[in-house]
């Protein structure tokens, strides 16, 4: 993005305006994708992944602010459709296999983000222009998607089912968890490096390590999150994870020196890892239309992800960055309070079909009659 900004001679304000297209496209596309998934199932939407992934090259083709805004909007919309489709497909795969695996699917997102950031850094260091870099990324991703799409589950659509989720107390609780989790995650993505540099005195080389360890422990946490939820129940896993995340950011803020702060972000990533996947899973399992419910919860979560960084910036201007980041700890505690919503949603979840292979899984505490 810095290279594109330089090529188009955009000011920071103009670049920020162009980047607003991504959340605009995503937030419009997600509810519509949920409605389509209900009618036709998620497989057709996910099978079109090569088309969505190829859109990543569009920003490099922009010639001015307007075309960059349009390109970024298309990328955001494509991301929003694929996000809902993949999560709906993930719920279908879990029902087919007959065991928890939804959180571990989200681990692939965390590790993919690390790989994407690494490839971008390598391309920038090598002086590769945005167009060939993004063209290669898009081609590789689209090619892999063509191969992997063959293994998708054929989930049946519900032509008579609801297109959009009806507001309910249960859905609101899941939305609160998703909102808090992604707002906290967005704050770390945009502000951890600044905090380590300006408040904790980290060197330029050490400042990015907060986000690095946060992403790493989040990915690892998601790999083990399904097993934890199976043992103690999804609601208890969300509550424990939120409290661990609150403790992690509290450590980073209480001891503003590089080692302690980086350790705090690592703890926070591990705790935060299960919140969003388990909230989405609970929404996707609803008997009254999993696709729209999943889209609603995901959209609310991304509102938090997008609103968090500018809110932290405004609070930092009014007080200090340390004081502003204390909001993140409060969000984690709020998610812990709302964790019972996952348990209620699990009790109301629609039963999936019996496993197609393997032994019948042992019911988790939250999926068993009566919940945890």
HUGI-V59672 format. One record per helix or strand of 3 or more residues. SS is the DSSP state (a for helix, b for strand). FROM is the first residue (numbers start at 1). LEN is the number of residues. Records with the same first field share a line. If there is no record, write none. Layout:
SS: FROM-LEN / FROM-LEN
This chain:
a: 2-7 / 12-29 / 43-5 / 49-13 / 65-33 / 102-24 / 130-22 / 169-31 / 204-4 / 209-24 / 234-21 / 258-27 / 290-29 / 321-17 / 340-8
